[in-house]
Amino acid sequence: MKVLISGASVAGPVLAHWLHRYGFEPTLVERTPAGRHGLGGHAVDLFGPAAEVARRMGRLDAIEASRTRLDTMTIERFGRRPVHIDLTRLYAGISSDHVEILRGELTKILYDATRDTAEYLFGDSIATLHDDGAGVDVTFDSGRERRFDLVIGADGLHSNVRRLAFGPEESMRRPLGGYLAVYSMPPVLGLGDRMLGHLSVDKLCGAYGVYQTGQERATFLFRKREELRYDYRDKEQQKALLVKEFGDYGWKVPQLLEHLDTADDFYFDSITQITLDSWQRGRIALVGDAGFCPGPAVGGGTSLAMVTAYILAGELAAARSDPPSGLKNYEKAVRRHVELTRAIGPTTMRGIIPGGRAALELMPFAAAAVSKLPVPVQRLIWSRNAAGKALTAVPLPDYSDLIQSKGGQAVA
Ligand SMILES: Cc1cc2nc3c(=O)[nH]c(=O)nc-3n(C[C@H](O)[C@H](O)[C@H](O)COP(=O)(O)OP(=O)(O)OC[C@H]3O[C@@H](n4cnc5c(N)ncnc54)[C@H](O)[C@@H]3O)c2cc1C
């Protein structure tokens, strides 16, 4: 059974790993010329169930070894004393298994886990798809033509497979009213392993240190009542929007913006969810951000991508002779989890970007106070909260009896 996966970041390689182990032949097509590996990209989180998927793949030790060291955050506000927050205690309160890692490092570890068992086509993209019920004919931008039994879109928030098979993005976007910008810069704030943030009404900005590169990563989040119109591929236009929003902010922002023009990894996007009613159709399906992005940076998307890719592979293996049924069963198996994760983005946004003066006064103290509660008490709070449940309380099915080839470590 030949499966084409579009996108080789998080969901793609996890899916390829498990498909290979169940006896499928995965091919990954990735638009970037050499994968998005390395020390670029933002820090992402693996909570309990996602860490368990990595453990079952035999990659959790490698991921742990590359974890970030961002243990404390200082929050500043105009005219107020700084508040210090112990992030390790906050994360421990959400989940006993939490790892933060740069996305490029995670992608590299997942690539290494699959490079010998999956075919990788870098620097290419799907141009057309035709599902005739018995298979899918695919043409690529490069001109090659191939036929696959299944095609899976793991190609992120602005998914190409979704556009080709499910329709234009516009109808399935749910903007949460916020925007996000991130880029690397020299260590201008001298942060070491700390995060420094500055809050004001509708705005959060700051930076964190990346110990592996000695650089710092500037981060801006802001809320707008009206949606901004911009081309998501036009970086210069996006930089201009950021300057318009923060150009006269004050604080240390001029030092951050000084490095905007030279940043080669500038990222800007709206904080948007993808809310499709169904993410499978015939022999084509979506996984990770492509199918149900819960909102970049605020929604636990990395954990969701890993867990849903694992379940997709397992359900395909369980329905082996009938892949369309496997895709339907996958949708059924992950629907509840996907719906729960839709609560995380709005909750996190309310928690980190103050919506008014009262929130600006309270938020830093609330975060510091929660982090000082005993971990079991924090866990109790999270276990009663939809966002907390979505991040940690996902039952992971055991498909180990379907495994046909070695790789990774045995399921406990
Ligand atoms: C700035 C920022 C901060 C974030 N912070 C966090 C965080 O703190 N915690 C967290 O859990 N998550 C965070 N996220 C979200 C997280 O990065 C995603 O949820 C996660 O990477 C989803 O994985 P994915 O594999 O589904 O998609 P992606 O990681 O988006 O990967 C999609 C892949 O598809 C490729 N691709 C795109 N188009 C094509 C095409 N036409 N053909 C072939 N390949 C294509 C891309 O190059 C990419 O490799 C953040 C995201 C951003 C942008």
The ligand as a MOL file (V3000), in Angstrom:
LIG
                    3D

  0  0  0     0  0            999 V3000
M  V30 BEGIN CTAB
M  V30 COUNTS 53 58 0 0 0
M  V30 BEGIN ATOM
M  V30 1 C 5.5380 31.0310 15.6520 0
M  V30 2 C 4.9170 29.7400 16.0830 0
M  V30 3 C 5.0030 29.3500 17.3940 0
M  V30 4 C 4.4590 28.1250 17.7940 0
M  V30 5 N 4.5650 27.7510 19.0900 0
M  V30 6 C 4.0740 26.5720 19.4690 0
M  V30 7 C 4.2020 26.1470 20.8070 0
M  V30 8 O 4.7150 26.8640 21.6620 0
M  V30 9 N 3.7260 24.9170 21.1420 0
M  V30 10 C 3.1460 24.0940 20.2110 0
M  V30 11 O 2.7720 22.9650 20.5300 0
M  V30 12 N 2.9970 24.4760 18.9420 0
M  V30 13 C 3.4240 25.7010 18.5500 0
M  V30 14 N 3.2640 26.0860 17.2660 0
M  V30 15 C 2.4910 25.2440 16.3430 0
M  V30 16 C 3.3110 24.1060 15.7550 0
M  V30 17 O 4.4500 24.5840 15.0700 0
M  V30 18 C 2.4140 23.3320 14.8000 0
M  V30 19 O 1.1740 23.0410 15.4230 0
M  V30 20 C 3.0610 22.0260 14.3810 0
M  V30 21 O 4.3130 22.2860 13.7920 0
M  V30 22 C 2.1330 21.2940 13.4190 0
M  V30 23 O 2.8350 20.3010 12.7410 0
M  V30 24 P 2.4050 19.8500 11.2720 0
M  V30 25 O 3.3830 18.8220 10.8850 0
M  V30 26 O 0.9580 19.5380 11.2720 0
M  V30 27 O 2.5440 21.1620 10.3750 0
M  V30 28 P 3.8010 22.0930 10.1250 0
M  V30 29 O 4.7910 21.9890 11.2250 0
M  V30 30 O 3.2660 23.4340 9.8070 0
M  V30 31 O 4.4860 21.4740 8.8520 0
M  V30 32 C 3.9540 21.5390 7.5670 0
M  V30 33 C 5.0340 21.0860 6.6000 0
M  V30 34 O 4.4740 21.0530 5.2930 0
M  V30 35 C 5.3680 21.6830 4.4080 0
M  V30 36 N 4.5830 22.1850 3.2880 0
M  V30 37 C 3.7980 23.2880 3.2360 0
M  V30 38 N 3.2480 23.4100 2.0260 0
M  V30 39 C 3.6720 22.3520 1.3040 0
M  V30 40 C 3.4510 21.9190 -0.0100 0
M  V30 41 N 2.6960 22.6220 -0.8680 0
M  V30 42 N 4.0370 20.7790 -0.4440 0
M  V30 43 C 4.8380 20.0620 0.3900 0
M  V30 44 N 5.1080 20.4460 1.6550 0
M  V30 45 C 4.5180 21.5780 2.1090 0
M  V30 46 C 6.0280 22.7710 5.2290 0
M  V30 47 O 7.2470 23.2100 4.6610 0
M  V30 48 C 6.2340 22.0280 6.5400 0
M  V30 49 O 7.4190 21.3010 6.5390 0
M  V30 50 C 3.7870 27.3130 16.8540 0
M  V30 51 C 3.6980 27.7110 15.5210 0
M  V30 52 C 4.2540 28.9050 15.1430 0
M  V30 53 C 4.1570 29.2900 13.7080 0
M  V30 END ATOM
M  V30 BEGIN BOND
M  V30 1 1 1 2
M  V30 2 1 2 3
M  V30 3 2 2 52
M  V30 4 2 3 4
M  V30 5 1 4 5
M  V30 6 1 4 50
M  V30 7 2 5 6
M  V30 8 1 6 7
M  V30 9 1 6 13
M  V30 10 2 7 8
M  V30 11 1 7 9
M  V30 12 1 9 10
M  V30 13 2 10 11
M  V30 14 1 10 12
M  V30 15 2 12 13
M  V30 16 1 13 14
M  V30 17 1 14 15
M  V30 18 1 14 50
M  V30 19 1 15 16
M  V30 20 1 16 17
M  V30 21 1 16 18
M  V30 22 1 18 19
M  V30 23 1 18 20
M  V30 24 1 20 21
M  V30 25 1 20 22
M  V30 26 1 22 23
M  V30 27 1 23 24
M  V30 28 2 24 25
M  V30 29 1 24 26
M  V30 30 1 24 27
M  V30 31 1 27 28
M  V30 32 2 28 29
M  V30 33 1 28 30
M  V30 34 1 28 31
M  V30 35 1 31 32
M  V30 36 1 32 33
M  V30 37 1 33 34
M  V30 38 1 33 48
M  V30 39 1 34 35
M  V30 40 1 35 36
M  V30 41 1 35 46
M  V30 42 1 36 37
M  V30 43 1 36 45
M  V30 44 2 37 38
M  V30 45 1 38 39
M  V30 46 1 39 40
M  V30 47 2 39 45
M  V30 48 1 40 41
M  V30 49 2 40 42
M  V30 50 1 42 43
M  V30 51 2 43 44
M  V30 52 1 44 45
M  V30 53 1 46 47
M  V30 54 1 46 48
M  V30 55 1 48 49
M  V30 56 2 50 51
M  V30 57 1 51 52
M  V30 58 1 52 53
M  V30 END BOND
M  V30 END CTAB
M  END
